[in-house]
Amino acid sequence: MNRVVHFEIHAKDMDAMQKFYQDCFGWEVSAMGEAFGGYRVLVSGKPGDMGINGGMVLRKGDLPKEGAAVNAFVCTIGVSSIDETLAKIEKAGGTIATEKMDIPGVGLLAYRKDPEGNIFGVIQPDPASMPK
């Protein structure tokens, strides 16, 4: 089966976006240097944890326009407390894309925008839905 193994976030202000994702999710960030166009590696969990790691790349075009339809993949981040995470996102400058919703048998889900308008999901899985 073909699985997603890496994600990338496009950013105009790499430093501000790095701080946002570190403050909201505690991700580790490593700069690859100018030889790699300022690319930054994002480590979102420990080896063996469910999920993937990604990167941050300098945005080559305009920021997403407010109200525009999603035109890329949307990544969803698993969290232990959606309410605590949503508060961190708001404090760090993120905005609401959708209200928090209960998806029966799945968990609590909300979509937010980072300070540059990239949409991402946040989910607090329903413990009954987790593999045993």
GROMACS elastic network, one bead per residue, 0.5 to 0.9 nm:
[ bonds ]
;  ai    aj funct       b0    kb
    4     7     6  0.77511   500
    4    52     6  0.79716   500
    5    51     6  0.84918   500
    5    52     6  0.58690   500
    5    53     6  0.74842   500
    5    54     6  0.82403   500
    6    52     6  0.59497   500
    6    53     6  0.56572   500
    6    55     6  0.76598   500
    7    42     6  0.89958   500
    7    52     6  0.76057   500
    7    53     6  0.67369   500
    7    55     6  0.62938   500
    7    56     6  0.85277   500
    7    73     6  0.89781   500
    7    75     6  0.79213   500
    8    42     6  0.86773   500
    8    53     6  0.89485   500
    8    54     6  0.54385   500
    8    56     6  0.53722   500
    8    57     6  0.68016   500
    9    54     6  0.79268   500
    9    55     6  0.63642   500
    9    57     6  0.62675   500
    9    58     6  0.85605   500
    9    59     6  0.85322   500
    9   118     6  0.78514   500
   10    14     6  0.85135   500
   10    55     6  0.87347   500
   10    56     6  0.58595   500
   10    57     6  0.50584   500
   10    58     6  0.57268   500
   10    60     6  0.81863   500
   10   116     6  0.88866   500
   10   118     6  0.80629   500
   11    14     6  0.55121   500
   11    15     6  0.89652   500
   11    16     6  0.88024   500
   11    17     6  0.66136   500
   11    56     6  0.69108   500
   11    57     6  0.62560   500
   11    58     6  0.51768   500
   11    60     6  0.85445   500
   11    63     6  0.83899   500
   11   116     6  0.70248   500
   11   118     6  0.87957   500
   12    16     6  0.89192   500
   12    17     6  0.83064   500
   12    57     6  0.86048   500
   12    58     6  0.57903   500
   12    59     6  0.50930   500
   12    60     6  0.78394   500
   12    61     6  0.86274   500
   12    62     6  0.85989   500
   12    63     6  0.78711   500
   12   116     6  0.77202   500
   13    16     6  0.55076   500
   13    17     6  0.61815   500
   13    18     6  0.85460   500
   13    58     6  0.78384   500
   13    59     6  0.85294   500
   13   116     6  0.84348   500
   14    17     6  0.51942   500
   14    18     6  0.59463   500
   14    19     6  0.85969   500
   14    38     6  0.85272   500
   14    40     6  0.85622   500
   14    56     6  0.75234   500
   14    57     6  0.77620   500
   14    58     6  0.68059   500
   14    59     6  0.88866   500
   15    18     6  0.50943   500
   15    19     6  0.62691   500
   15    20     6  0.86929   500
   16    19     6  0.51615   500
   16    20     6  0.62390   500
   16    21     6  0.89084   500
   16   115     6  0.85017   500
   17    21     6  0.63665   500
   17    22     6  0.85393   500
   17    56     6  0.86551   500
   17   114     6  0.78608   500
   17   115     6  0.73902   500
   17   116     6  0.79223   500
   18    21     6  0.54608   500
   18    22     6  0.61271   500
   18    23     6  0.85215   500
   18    27     6  0.88235   500
   18    29     6  0.72497   500
   18    40     6  0.86332   500
   18    42     6  0.88378   500
   18    56     6  0.80960   500
   19    22     6  0.50785   500
   19    23     6  0.58770   500
   19    24     6  0.84144   500
   19    92     6  0.83829   500
   20    23     6  0.52431   500
   20    24     6  0.60685   500
   20    25     6  0.83915   500
   20    89     6  0.78081   500
   20    92     6  0.57919   500
   20    93     6  0.76233   500
   20    94     6  0.82382   500
   20   114     6  0.75790   500
   20   115     6  0.79289   500
   21    24     6  0.51696   500
   21    25     6  0.56760   500
   21    26     6  0.69032   500
   21    27     6  0.64503   500
   21    89     6  0.87114   500
   21    92     6  0.87174   500
   21   114     6  0.85276   500
   22    25     6  0.54997   500
   22    28     6  0.68281   500
   22    29     6  0.78230   500
   23    26     6  0.58098   500
   23    27     6  0.80610   500
   23    88     6  0.71885   500
   23    89     6  0.80943   500
   23    92     6  0.69611   500
   24    27     6  0.82878   500
   24    85     6  0.65632   500
   24    86     6  0.84120   500
   24    87     6  0.88006   500
   24    88     6  0.53151   500
   24    89     6  0.55750   500
   24    91     6  0.87771   500
   24    92     6  0.70757   500
   25    44     6  0.78400   500
   25    77     6  0.87063   500
   25    79     6  0.84048   500
   25    85     6  0.76872   500
   25    88     6  0.85054   500
   25    89     6  0.88322   500
   26    44     6  0.76486   500
   26    45     6  0.89725   500
   27    42     6  0.64190   500
   27    43     6  0.56240   500
   27    45     6  0.72832   500
   28    41     6  0.80878   500
   28    42     6  0.58647   500
   28    43     6  0.50678   500
   28    44     6  0.67711   500
   28    45     6  0.84391   500
   29    40     6  0.63848   500
   29    41     6  0.55845   500
   29    43     6  0.63985   500
   29    44     6  0.89745   500
   29    55     6  0.84723   500
   30    39     6  0.86116   500
   30    40     6  0.54227   500
   30    41     6  0.51330   500
   30    42     6  0.68481   500
   30    43     6  0.84132   500
   31    34     6  0.87687   500
   31    38     6  0.66173   500
   31    39     6  0.61524   500
   31    41     6  0.64197   500
   32    35     6  0.74914   500
   32    36     6  0.59320   500
   32    37     6  0.79782   500
   32    38     6  0.61259   500
   32    39     6  0.54143   500
   32    40     6  0.56334   500
   32    41     6  0.71998   500
   33    36     6  0.56857   500
   33    37     6  0.67470   500
   33    39     6  0.67345   500
   33    40     6  0.80100   500
   34    39     6  0.77173   500
   35    38     6  0.72532   500
   35    39     6  0.88436   500
   36    39     6  0.56489   500
   36    40     6  0.88157   500
   37    57     6  0.78319   500
   37    58     6  0.75625   500
   38    56     6  0.86658   500
   38    57     6  0.71318   500
   38    58     6  0.71528   500
   39    55     6  0.69852   500
   39    56     6  0.58679   500
   39    57     6  0.50812   500
   39    58     6  0.71299   500
   40    54     6  0.86352   500
   40    55     6  0.54021   500
   40    56     6  0.50188   500
   40    57     6  0.66938   500
   41    53     6  0.78733   500
   41    54     6  0.60801   500
   41    56     6  0.64611   500
   42    53     6  0.58606   500
   42    56     6  0.70141   500
   43    46     6  0.78676   500
   43    52     6  0.80254   500
   43    54     6  0.65944   500
   43    55     6  0.81347   500
   44    51     6  0.78098   500
   44    52     6  0.69490   500
   44    53     6  0.54127   500
   44    54     6  0.76772   500
   45    48     6  0.83435   500
   45    49     6  0.61554   500
   45    50     6  0.80201   500
   45    51     6  0.74487   500
   45    52     6  0.77555   500
   45    53     6  0.73968   500
   46    49     6  0.55220   500
   46    50     6  0.87516   500
   47    50     6  0.85825   500
   48    51     6  0.86797   500
   49    52     6  0.85128   500
   51    77     6  0.86849   500
   51    78     6  0.87217   500
   56    59     6  0.89754   500
   57    60     6  0.88955   500
   59    62     6  0.76577   500
   59    63     6  0.80732   500
   62    65     6  0.82021   500
   63   116     6  0.63361   500
   63   117     6  0.68302   500
   63   118     6  0.83679   500
   64    67     6  0.86244   500
   64    68     6  0.69951   500
   64    70     6  0.87777   500
   64   116     6  0.74871   500
   64   117     6  0.58062   500
   64   118     6  0.71205   500
   65    68     6  0.54740   500
   65    69     6  0.88172   500
   65   117     6  0.77208   500
   66    69     6  0.88871   500
   66   117     6  0.75418   500
   68    71     6  0.84018   500
   70    73     6  0.78861   500
   70    74     6  0.79818   500
   70   118     6  0.88860   500
   70   119     6  0.76875   500
   71    74     6  0.89401   500
   73   120     6  0.89396   500
   74   118     6  0.85577   500
   74   119     6  0.63757   500
   74   120     6  0.54316   500
   74   121     6  0.70002   500
   75   119     6  0.80770   500
   75   120     6  0.53358   500
   75   121     6  0.60437   500
   75   122     6  0.85775   500
   76   109     6  0.88601   500
   76   111     6  0.82726   500
   76   120     6  0.57294   500
   76   122     6  0.53102   500
   76   123     6  0.67517   500
   77   120     6  0.76293   500
   77   121     6  0.59829   500
   77   123     6  0.61150   500
   77   124     6  0.86565   500
   78    82     6  0.87015   500
   78   121     6  0.85264   500
   78   122     6  0.59859   500
   78   124     6  0.58896   500
   78   125     6  0.70046   500
   79    82     6  0.61751   500
   79    85     6  0.72665   500
   79   122     6  0.68428   500
   79   123     6  0.59751   500
   79   124     6  0.51483   500
   79   125     6  0.76288   500
   80    84     6  0.86985   500
   80    85     6  0.84674   500
   80   123     6  0.83315   500
   80   124     6  0.56411   500
   80   125     6  0.76999   500
   81    84     6  0.54612   500
   81    85     6  0.62509   500
   81    86     6  0.86675   500
   81   123     6  0.85460   500
   81   124     6  0.60463   500
   82    85     6  0.50481   500
   82    86     6  0.59715   500
   82    87     6  0.85407   500
   82   100     6  0.85772   500
   82   108     6  0.71329   500
   82   109     6  0.77692   500
   82   110     6  0.82129   500
   82   122     6  0.69734   500
   82   123     6  0.65138   500
   82   124     6  0.54480   500
   83    86     6  0.51761   500
   83    87     6  0.62703   500
   83    88     6  0.87546   500
   83   100     6  0.89867   500
   84    87     6  0.52072   500
   84    88     6  0.63952   500
   84    89     6  0.87983   500
   85    88     6  0.50293   500
   85    89     6  0.61919   500
   85    90     6  0.86691   500
   85   122     6  0.80878   500
   86    89     6  0.50001   500
   86    90     6  0.61994   500
   86    91     6  0.85835   500
   86    94     6  0.87376   500
   86   110     6  0.84497   500
   86   112     6  0.83879   500
   86   122     6  0.81978   500
   87    90     6  0.51794   500
   87    91     6  0.61451   500
   87    92     6  0.85842   500
   88    91     6  0.50758   500
   88    92     6  0.60655   500
   88    93     6  0.87117   500
   88    94     6  0.85532   500
   89    92     6  0.51331   500
   89    93     6  0.63821   500
   89    94     6  0.50298   500
   89    95     6  0.75044   500
   89   112     6  0.80412   500
   89   113     6  0.88090   500
   89   114     6  0.78602   500
   90    93     6  0.52649   500
   90    95     6  0.62093   500
   90    96     6  0.83198   500
   91    94     6  0.72927   500
   92   114     6  0.86253   500
   92   115     6  0.82161   500
   93   113     6  0.89370   500
   93   114     6  0.70138   500
   93   115     6  0.56437   500
   94   112     6  0.66485   500
   94   113     6  0.54605   500
   94   115     6  0.52753   500
   94   116     6  0.86098   500
   94   117     6  0.83423   500
   95   112     6  0.56499   500
   95   113     6  0.51493   500
   95   114     6  0.66671   500
   95   115     6  0.73945   500
   95   117     6  0.83093   500
   96    99     6  0.67919   500
   96   110     6  0.83051   500
   96   111     6  0.66828   500
   96   113     6  0.62419   500
   97   110     6  0.78354   500
   97   111     6  0.51717   500
   97   113     6  0.60308   500
   97   119     6  0.71538   500
   97   120     6  0.86726   500
   98   101     6  0.84087   500
   98   110     6  0.58972   500
   98   111     6  0.50946   500
   98   112     6  0.66624   500
   99   109     6  0.83779   500
   99   110     6  0.57595   500
   99   111     6  0.71123   500
   99   112     6  0.86006   500
  100   108     6  0.66735   500
  100   109     6  0.55257   500
  100   111     6  0.75004   500
  101   107     6  0.84154   500
  101   108     6  0.56445   500
  101   109     6  0.53235   500
  101   110     6  0.62536   500
  102   105     6  0.88121   500
  102   106     6  0.79736   500
  102   107     6  0.59283   500
  102   109     6  0.63604   500
  102   110     6  0.89340   500
  103   106     6  0.53485   500
  103   107     6  0.52995   500
  103   108     6  0.60670   500
  103   109     6  0.69985   500
  103   126     6  0.87689   500
  104   107     6  0.64119   500
  104   108     6  0.84331   500
  104   126     6  0.81547   500
  105   125     6  0.86050   500
  105   126     6  0.62871   500
  105   127     6  0.87949   500
  105   128     6  0.70725   500
  105   129     6  0.58593   500
  106   109     6  0.86715   500
  106   123     6  0.87756   500
  106   124     6  0.85430   500
  106   125     6  0.58540   500
  106   126     6  0.53238   500
  106   127     6  0.84899   500
  106   128     6  0.82365   500
  106   129     6  0.58699   500
  106   130     6  0.85886   500
  107   123     6  0.65245   500
  107   124     6  0.55308   500
  107   127     6  0.79547   500
  107   129     6  0.79104   500
  108   122     6  0.82145   500
  108   123     6  0.55204   500
  108   124     6  0.51314   500
  108   125     6  0.64540   500
  108   126     6  0.72580   500
  109   121     6  0.69595   500
  109   122     6  0.57233   500
  109   124     6  0.65868   500
  109   125     6  0.82827   500
  110   120     6  0.85777   500
  110   121     6  0.57415   500
  110   122     6  0.54232   500
  110   123     6  0.66335   500
  111   119     6  0.67097   500
  111   120     6  0.56380   500
  111   122     6  0.61959   500
  111   123     6  0.88040   500
  112   117     6  0.86906   500
  112   118     6  0.81751   500
  112   119     6  0.56435   500
  112   120     6  0.56137   500
  112   121     6  0.62979   500
  112   122     6  0.76848   500
  113   116     6  0.73957   500
  113   118     6  0.51961   500
  113   120     6  0.62953   500
  113   121     6  0.87503   500
  114   117     6  0.52887   500
  114   118     6  0.54103   500
  114   119     6  0.66607   500
  114   120     6  0.77712   500
  115   118     6  0.75679   500
  124   127     6  0.87736   500
  125   128     6  0.83811   500
  125   129     6  0.70112   500
  125   130     6  0.72187   500
  126   129     6  0.53687   500
  126   130     6  0.69575   500
  127   130     6  0.54045   500
  127   131     6  0.88269   500
  128   131     6  0.82614   500
  129   132     6  0.89471   500
